[in-house]
Structure formats: structure tokens, C-alpha cells
Amino acid sequence: MRAFVVIVFSITCSLFSPIQALDNGLARTPPMGWMHWQRFRCITNCTLYPDDCISDRLFRKMADLMVSEGYLEAGYEYLIIDDCWLAHERDREGRLQPDADRFPHGIKDLADYIHSKGLKFGLYEDYGTKTCEGYPGSLGYLEIDAQTFANWGVDYVKLDGCNSKLIDMPKGYTDFGKYLNQTGRPIVYSCSMSAYFEFKHIPANYKLLSQICNLWRNWEDIQDSYASLKRIVDWYAWRQYRIAKWAGPGHWNDPDMLIIGNFGLSYEQSKAQMALWAILAAPLLMSTDLRTIRPEYKELLQHKEIISINQDKLGIQGKRLPLFISIRENIEVWTRPISPVENGFYSYAIVFYSKREDGHPYAIKFTLRKIGLKNAKGYVVSDVYDSTSGTKILQIDDEFIIRVKPTGVVFLKAIPVAS
């Protein structure tokens, strides 16, 4: 979702045709992969920028690195091309076609190469008349485009919403999901419809989205800055009771890409994004240059325990605790119920997120009871980011002190004591 023009109408459920549930059995945990947009945008001049332009060459190299550098093994299985891969015109039969200079072998050949690496392949399109960057959109061609993607071997489709009308989106996005199903190919369906509603301060129909999409963008695009990251986290926090209940196996809220390893976040802020995306059960879609990423950011993106929390099979989206718990210190507490479940008590992932910018690790005192944990037998607690600290058993009224760096996090995991 970039700059867009939409016309706002009042929309009611009576306008919708009967819902065709997606029911594709995919994305039972949040999708993980690599997407080009945040890092490479719409660079199309391969003469000036041969290493960074949106091209067959770039994506083959990223596929190679996803495998050789351990990202696939860590769980990042989708390589997704965003906007700017298309030619400016459809072919004579009305089908989409890639830019011939930048993709000389076609999309099917590129998809075959990506599949040969053990990866899955994703493509971007737009529901409107044109994509956000002005390439052919799918409006009027939904069925033929769905079949084209299937013929090419696409495993994941992101459908944006530029240059379209809000009133048309619910039916249009539903229809496209139906056409994807009819191809017989399993294709993860990522919808951007909700972002266009929410950006106009109109609550999106998340019940519908959970029935027709595997994941959906909720709000604005993330930019390569801490300010952007913080805005998105705040947006989720203030709307969590409206949106979190619709997330679960097969259908996820999407706060947008991981910007870890780029230019705009410090290391501590990168740790914060990784931790908060795990709490939010968010898709983990990297958007960084895997050729030049620094080792500490690579290690963070491949952090096994954080990924296991993000991918927890229960699929419950976490929430920020009420602000009265932490507002005085300007440290937020986010928790997510995860497995294992012992005697009816969830385990928890717990993130203490500092909104402070005053230059020193701030100490704050808590008990497990204060943050909502209730197992009277206590919890085995570990520090996710400090594997050398070991574990300790805390009773729910034991006080403990944490120190959180400015704009950073402390990330704990608490497993209920069974006996």
C-alpha cells in the first residue's frame, strides 16, 4: 500500500454476495519469508543500479542466499516479489506479463528456479485498475490473473488496493480468493483491503477477511525508521480488542515487513521489532539485502526461540497490558499465551518494551501476578535474549527487577510449573 486514491462509500453487509470461504489449509502459522519492497522499492533502472534493480538476477541471488545462509532452515520459506515486476501492458490475450528486459526468462522459469531451491514463490498484484506504481492492475481480469499465477507456479499472492473503490473491495477480494481456490493450486492469499479502510478511519470487516484471506495488512506501510515502527505498534495496541480476536491458524493480522538489517533501526530497536512481531503472531517477512546484512542482524532474524514463539501452534495473538500497569515508567508490557499448557495454564511470552528515550536502562519492579499470570505453583522463567542467564522458578508474587534499554525490550518466557 503506497499513495492511493479511493472513493469512500457507506458499506453494509447487505452489499456482499454470499461468502466463499478460502479454506485452503495454508498459513497455519504466520507466513515467513523475504519480500523486496521495503529495501529495494521500485528500482527499475538496471543500467544505473544493476545490483539493486527489480529483476530476475536480484531474486535468483536472494533465493540462493536464503538457502546458503540458513534462512530457509530457520523457517523463511517464501520469496515474494512486490510491485514493479510487470510490463506496462498485458499481452495480446489479456494476460499479465513481466518486464521483458528485467525478466528475460519469464516468471515461470524464475518460479521453477526458486522451487528448485526448496523455497516457495510469491507475487504482487493490485485489485485496482493499476498497481500503486502504475503497472497493470487486476480489475476486470481477476479470474484470468488467478489462473495465470497458478500456471506460473505461484505459491503466495499479495493483492494491494491502489486505484480502486472501497465499495467494490469486499466483493472483489472475495471473488479473487474464490478464483485462486478454483485453480486447484494451494496459494497463500494476502489481502490489503483492510488497510485502505482503516487508513480512512473506517473499521475494516475482519470477520470477512478471516474467511477469505490468509493474512491482511491492517494499516500503513512500514518505513525504514523507528518512528514508523513505533506508530504501527501503537496503532495495534489501541485497536487490539477489535482486531486480535480475528487472528489464528490460517488467518493473520499483518503489521508489515521486518526492517531489521537496513538503515533505520538501531540494534536494540531491531530486537524490539523482532520481539513485538513474535507477540503479535505477525508474519515474519524480511525486507533486507541478504548480501550485505551484518552478522548480528542475521543472527537476530534467525533466532530460534523467537521464531518458535512467533510460530506457536496455538496461534493466539498477544496484547499490550492496560497502561495503568506501566504508564508512569513509560514501559509497556506485552504478553502472548503460548504452549505448553499445563493444568489449564498457558505459558507466556512477555515483552517489556521501553518507550523511553532518556539514555539509560530503566529499572522497573514487577510480579508475575501483576502481569496476569495465575498458576499458584509458579513459573519457570527464562530470558529469551540472554541464553546464558539460565532459568529460575518464580512464584506469582515474587518481585523481580528488570532493566530495559531506551527504545529496547526485555523478552521473557514463562512456563507454568506442572507439579
Secondary structure, DSSP 4 states (H G I P E B T S, - for coil): --S---------GGGSPPP--------SS--EEEESHHHHTT---TTT-TTTSSSHHHHHHHHHHHHHTTHHHHT--EEEE-SS-B-SS--TTS---B-TTTSTTHHHHHHHHHHHTT-EEEEEEESSSB-TTSSB--TT-HHHHHHHHHHHT--EEEEE-TTS-GGGHHHHHHHHHHHHHHTTS--EEEE-HHHHHHHTT----HHHHHHH-SEEE-SPPP-SSHHHHHHHHHHHHHTHHHHGGG-BTTBEEE---B-TTSSS--HHHHHHHHHHHHHTT--EEE-S-TTT--HHHHHHHT-HHHHHHHT-TT-PPPEEPPGGGTTTTTEEEEEEEEEEEETTEEEEEEEEEE---SSSPEEEEE-TGGGT---TT-EEEEETT-GGG-EEEE-TT--EEEEE-TT-EEEEEEEE---
